[in-house]
Amino acid sequence: MTFEAARGTAIGISGGTADVIADCTLRNLGSSAVSITGGKGNGVQGCDIYNLGSGGISLSGGDRITLTPAGHWATNNEIHDYGQWQRMYSAGISLGGVGQRVAHNLIHSAPHIAISFGGNDHLMELNEIHDVCRESNDAGAIYSGRDWTMRGTVIRHNFMHHVTGFENRGCVGVYLDDMFCGTEVTGNVFYKVTRAAFIGGGRDVLVANNVFVDCDPALHVDARAMGWAAYCVDTTMKERLLEMPYKQPPWSTRYPKLVNILDDEPAAPKGNVITLNVCSGGRWDGIHAPARPFVTLKDNLMEDSPGFVDAAKMNFQLRDDSVVYKKLPGFQKIPFDQIGRKR
């Protein structure tokens, strides 16, 4: 079916179980394409979504107090030319609550964010993102920020390319803004992305097994909560922490590093691990001096000729004889040929 010419959101699902919107076209809409709130296991798959006044797909549900997942999902969609009226913070896909999955989507050609997320335990994998954040510089293709408790999200095996901000003055790839914590960024490929992996003063972030090509810089880590953003620690950050039962199960077992955070220099960017990454071309290290003592930085490879299958055609799969596997024996093969929308 084709849904178009609505002044608001085309399809809204509130509650329900296992409702699926499949193989539809949603276009020329005054607001967003699909909003799913509450319920369990609802999804959007195989849709063409474009020419939208605001965002594309919104998935929210589950219970953060009990960390019960909703299990909503958005897979195999193409979303582009959105945010035409509300140009900022209108994401191609936005996630809230607990336990949503975003996979095999192609998101491109937009003024601001591709994927925004809040909440816990989401999975973003095998998506291709390009040419977003075209009208902003302080923006991220994948974005969240300012919360110690929104942990457990995994961002893996995505291909992000040509994300360079307004007038090519720079922006961010994966933007963990203002002390955002507890996220895994693993097995992704970044090509021509400024500040590709960005830790904005947060803690307990894993950046591992990624490939950075012509990124400037590939990595950014700062200690803003020890400096200009210190005012947030005893206000927003602490207030949001106290809203969650972080000292009780399942929180205390799922996120044990949260239990004593207030007694462990909460402003310091502790627990960040950056390992087994490959950087080819561009610039690797954008770690700020105050943050450096807190970062575990090990077994990363700067290699101008890592052995891509066909870099000229943006095939950044590593050949089986790649020097990377010899110099970084712990590096895991990235399923580059599986990334993106499948027709």
C-alpha positions in Angstrom: 0.0 0.0 0.0 1.0 3.6 -0.5 0.4 6.2 2.3 0.8 9.8 1.3 -0.6 13.3 1.5 -1.3 13.2 5.3 -0.7 16.4 7.2 0.4 14.5 10.3 1.9 11.0 10.9 0.7 8.4 8.5 0.5 5.3 10.7 0.3 5.1 14.5 0.4 1.9 16.6 -0.3 2.2 20.3 0.0 -1.0 22.2 -0.7 -4.3 20.4 1.5 -7.3 19.7 3.2 -8.5 16.6 1.7 -5.8 14.3 3.8 -5.4 11.1 3.9 -2.8 8.5 5.5 -4.4 5.5 6.5 -3.5 1.9 4.6 -0.2 1.9 5.5 3.2 0.5 5.1 6.2 2.9 5.8 9.6 1.3 4.9 13.2 1.0 3.8 13.5 4.7 3.5 16.5 6.8 5.0 14.8 9.9 6.5 11.3 10.3 5.8 8.0 8.7 5.3 5.5 11.5 5.0 5.8 15.3 4.9 2.7 17.4 4.4 3.2 21.2 3.9 0.5 23.8 2.9 -3.0 23.1 5.4 -5.7 22.2 7.1 -7.1 19.0 5.7 -4.6 16.5 7.7 -3.7 13.5 8.3 -2.0 10.1 10.0 -3.9 7.3 10.7 -3.4 3.7 9.2 0.0 3.3 10.2 3.0 1.1 9.9 6.1 3.2 10.7 9.6 1.9 9.7 13.3 1.6 8.7 13.8 5.2 8.0 16.9 7.2 9.7 15.4 10.3 11.1 12.0 11.2 10.7 8.5 9.7 10.1 5.7 12.1 9.7 6.0 15.9 9.9 2.9 18.2 9.2 3.2 21.9 8.1 0.7 24.5 9.2 -1.7 27.2 9.7 -0.8 30.9 12.9 0.9 32.0 12.3 0.3 35.7 12.3 -3.5 35.2 14.4 -3.4 32.0 11.7 -5.4 30.2 12.2 -5.1 26.5 9.5 -4.2 24.0 11.2 -6.0 21.1 10.0 -3.5 18.4 12.0 -3.5 15.2 12.7 -1.7 11.9 14.4 -3.7 9.3 15.2 -3.4 5.6 13.7 0.0 5.0 15.0 2.9 2.9 14.5 6.3 4.6 15.6 9.5 3.0 14.7 13.1 2.4 13.1 13.5 5.8 13.1 16.5 8.2 11.9 18.9 5.5 9.8 21.0 7.8 11.2 20.2 11.2 14.8 20.1 10.1 16.6 19.5 13.5 16.2 16.4 15.7 13.9 14.7 13.2 15.6 11.3 12.9 15.2 8.7 10.2 14.6 6.3 13.1 14.2 7.1 16.7 14.3 4.6 19.6 13.1 4.9 23.2 12.3 2.5 26.1 14.1 -0.9 26.2 15.1 -3.4 23.6 14.4 -2.2 20.1 16.3 -3.5 17.0 17.2 -1.5 13.9 18.8 -3.6 11.1 19.5 -3.6 7.4 18.2 -0.1 6.8 19.5 2.4 4.3 19.2 6.0 5.7 20.5 9.0 3.8 20.0 12.5 2.4 18.8 14.5 5.5 19.6 17.7 7.3 20.2 16.2 10.7 20.3 12.8 12.6 19.9 9.4 11.0 19.2 7.4 14.2 18.5 8.9 17.7 18.1 6.8 20.7 17.4 6.9 24.4 16.7 4.1 26.9 18.4 0.8 27.3 19.6 -2.4 25.5 18.9 -1.4 21.9 20.6 -3.1 18.9 21.6 -1.2 15.7 23.3 -3.4 13.2 24.0 -3.9 9.5 22.7 -0.5 8.5 24.1 1.8 5.9 24.0 5.6 6.6 25.3 8.4 4.4 24.9 12.0 3.6 23.1 13.0 6.8 23.7 15.9 9.2 24.0 18.1 6.0 22.8 21.2 7.8 24.6 21.0 11.1 28.0 20.6 12.6 27.3 19.8 16.2 25.3 16.7 15.2 25.8 13.0 15.0 24.5 10.4 12.5 23.8 8.2 15.4 23.1 10.2 18.5 22.3 10.1 22.2 23.4 12.1 25.3 23.4 13.2 28.9 22.5 10.1 30.9 24.5 7.6 33.0 21.7 5.1 33.1 20.9 4.6 29.5 23.2 1.6 29.0 23.4 -1.6 27.2 23.0 -0.4 23.6 25.1 -2.1 20.9 26.0 -0.4 17.6 27.7 -3.0 15.4 28.4 -3.9 11.8 27.1 -0.7 10.3 28.6 1.2 7.3 28.7 4.9 7.7 30.2 7.1 5.0 30.3 10.7 3.7 29.1 12.3 7.0 31.0 15.6 7.1 28.5 18.2 8.3 27.3 21.6 7.0 29.7 22.9 4.4 32.0 19.9 5.1 33.1 21.6 8.3 32.7 18.4 10.3 30.2 16.7 12.5 30.1 13.3 14.2 29.5 9.7 13.3 28.4 7.9 16.5 27.9 10.7 18.9 27.7 9.7 22.6 27.2 13.3 23.9 27.5 14.8 27.3 28.6 11.9 29.5 26.6 9.2 27.8 27.7 5.8 29.0 27.7 2.1 28.6 27.5 1.7 24.8 29.3 -0.8 22.6 30.5 0.5 19.2 32.0 -2.6 17.5 32.7 -3.9 14.1 31.6 -0.8 12.2 33.1 0.7 9.0 33.5 4.5 8.8 34.6 6.1 5.6 35.0 9.9 5.3 33.3 10.6 8.6 34.6 13.4 10.9 34.9 12.5 14.6 33.7 9.1 13.7 33.5 7.6 17.2 32.9 10.3 19.8 32.9 9.8 23.6 31.8 13.1 25.1 33.1 12.6 28.7 31.1 9.4 29.3 32.1 6.2 30.9 32.2 2.4 30.2 32.1 2.7 26.4 33.7 0.0 24.3 35.1 1.0 20.8 36.5 -2.1 19.3 37.1 -3.9 16.0 36.1 -1.0 13.9 37.6 0.1 10.6 38.2 3.9 10.0 39.0 5.1 6.5 39.9 8.7 5.8 38.3 9.9 9.0 39.5 13.1 10.7 39.7 12.2 13.4 38.6 8.6 13.8 38.4 8.9 17.6 37.4 11.6 20.0 37.4 11.3 23.8 37.1 14.3 26.2 36.6 14.9 29.9 34.0 17.7 29.7 32.4 16.8 33.0 35.7 17.7 34.7 35.6 21.1 33.0 33.0 23.2 31.2 30.1 20.6 31.7 30.8 20.0 35.4 27.5 21.7 36.3 25.6 18.7 34.8 27.0 16.2 37.3 25.0 17.3 40.4 22.0 18.4 38.3 20.8 16.5 35.2 23.1 13.5 35.6 22.4 12.8 39.2 18.7 13.6 38.9 18.3 11.0 36.1 20.3 8.5 38.0 18.1 8.7 41.0 15.0 8.2 38.9 16.2 4.6 38.3 16.5 1.8 40.8 20.2 1.4 39.9 21.2 -0.2 43.2 18.7 -3.0 43.0 18.2 -6.0 40.6 17.9 -6.2 37.7 19.8 -2.9 37.4 22.6 -3.8 39.9 23.3 -7.1 38.1 22.8 -5.8 34.5 24.9 -2.6 35.1 27.2 -3.2 38.1 29.4 -0.2 37.3 26.4 2.1 38.1 26.0 0.9 41.7 28.8 3.0 43.2 29.1 5.6 40.5 28.6 8.6 42.8 31.5 7.4 44.9 33.9 6.9 42.0 34.7 10.3 40.6 31.5 10.5 38.5 32.8 13.3 36.4 35.8 11.3 35.2 35.6 9.4 31.9 36.5 6.1 33.4 36.1 2.6 32.0 36.4 3.5 28.3 38.2 0.8 26.3 39.4 1.4 22.7 41.0 -1.7 21.2 41.5 -3.7 18.0 40.6 -0.9 15.7 42.1 -0.2 12.3 42.7 3.3 11.0 43.6 3.8 7.3 44.3 7.3 6.1 42.9 10.4 7.8 43.8 11.0 11.5 43.5 8.5 14.3 43.8 10.2 17.7 41.5 13.0 18.9 41.8 12.2 22.6 41.9 15.3 24.8 44.8 15.5 27.3 42.6 15.5 30.4 40.8 12.4 29.3 43.8 10.4 28.2 44.8 9.0 31.7 41.4 7.4 32.1 41.2 5.7 28.7 42.4 2.1 28.0 44.0 2.3 24.6 45.6 -0.9 23.3 46.2 -3.0 20.2 45.0 -0.5 17.6 46.6 -0.5 14.1 47.4 2.5 11.9 47.8 0.9 8.4 47.6 2.7 5.1 47.3 -0.5 3.1 45.2 -2.9 5.2 44.1 -5.0 2.2 40.6 -4.0 1.2 38.7 -5.9 -1.5 38.1 -2.8 -3.6 38.5 0.6 -1.8 37.8 2.5 -5.0 34.3 1.1 -5.1 33.8 1.4 -1.3 34.2 -2.3 -0.7 36.0 -2.2 2.6 35.8 -5.9 3.3 39.3 -7.0 4.3 40.8 -9.7 2.1 41.6 -13.0 3.7 45.3 -12.2 3.4 44.9 -8.8 5.0 47.8 -7.7 7.2 45.3 -6.8 9.8 44.7 -10.4 10.7 48.4 -10.9 11.2 49.1 -7.7 13.2 45.9 -7.8 15.2 45.2 -11.6 15.7 42.2 -10.7 17.9 40.5 -8.8 15.1 37.2 -10.3 14.0 36.0 -10.3 10.4 33.3 -7.7 9.8 30.4 -9.0 7.6 30.6 -6.1 5.2 28.8 -7.9 2.4 25.7 -8.3 4.6 25.4 -4.6 5.5 22.6 -2.5 4.1 19.1 -3.0 2.7 18.4 -6.3 1.1 16.1 -6.3 -1.9 
